[in-house]
Structures are given as structure tokens and as C-alpha cells.
Amino acid sequence: MKHTSLHQWQKEHNKRVKDFHKNHALTIEIGKNGNGLLARWERFIYKKGKALLKSAK
């Protein structure tokens, strides 16, 4: 496998990961990530972290 093809694969992978995280953050933001215990914790931590970063600015 050539280095350039591996590099291209890595760039595409990074773009997919970036898109996934952006979409996941949006689902958390609007509260559509589920009702399970982990989903509730995830929303709680996301909102507290966002408030903390906002207050630090």
C-alpha cells in the first residue's frame, strides 16, 4: 500500500469521525440521544461542561 493512499484513507476517516461527533453533539443538544441512564448522564455532563466553558470565557 502506498503512503499516499494510506494518507487519503486517513483523511477520509478523520472527516467521517468529525461528522459523527458534530451530529452526535447536535443530538445531545436537542435531547434526542435517548432516555437511558447513559444518555441522561451524557446530556448532564455535556450541559455542565458547556456552561463551565461559557463561564470561563
Protein Blocks (a to p, Z undefined) as FASTA:
>chain_A
ZZklmmmmmmmmmmmmmmmmmmmmmmmmnopnbjbfklmmmmmmmmmmmmmmmmmZZ
